[in-house]
Amino acid sequence: MNQVEIKATFSGVSAAHEALHKLQALRVVDVGGLYEQGLLTATVNEEIADKARHLIEQIGGQVDTSII
């Protein structure tokens, strides 16, 4: 099973925190970042990567992904 690293940027702190909590609910492998700067990184299993990207985009984040 491949994992996908997602890097996201948000215009505000609250959006980054919202994404953090929603990604945790998806049971991502790992999530972290510099939320105060609107930056978030998450490692997810490939089967939920599309759902995680969509969630981030709905909140207003810009997404960059890579398979690890």
N, C-alpha and C positions, 0 to 999 in steps of 0.2 A: 504494500500500500504506500503510495507516494504521499508526501506532504507538500503543502504549498505555503510559501511565505507571502503574506500580504502586508504591504506598507501603505498606510493611508495618512492623508493630511486633511485637517479640518480647519475651518476659519475661526473656530472658537473652542474654548475649553469644555463647555457643556456638551457640545456635540461629540467630542472625543470621549468624554466620560460615558455618555449614552451608548456609544458604540462599544466601549469596553464592557459594559454590563450586558448588553445584548449578545455580544460574542461569547461571553462566559456562559450565557444560557444555552448557546449552541454546543457547548462542551468542546471548545477549541483546545488544541494541544497546549498552546502557550499564548499569552497576550501580554504586551508591555508597551512601553513608549514614554514619551515626554508629553504628557497630557496637557500641561500648562502651556506648551508651545503648539498644541493641536496635532501632535504626531503620535501615531499608534502603529505597532507592528504585531502581527498575529501569525502563528503557525497553526494551520488547520489540515485535517485529513482531506485528501483530494475530493472525496465524495460530498463534502459540505462546502467546498471552496466557492462554488457559484452562489450559494445561499449567503455566505459570509460577505462576498463582494457586493451582492445586491443590497444587503442590509446596510453596509457602509455607504453605498451610493444614495440610498433612501434618506439617510441622515444628513447627507450633503458632503460626504468625504470624497476625495480624489484617490483612486486606487492604483497601485502598481503591484503586480504579482510575479512570483517566480517559483518554479518547482525546485524543491531541495531534496 
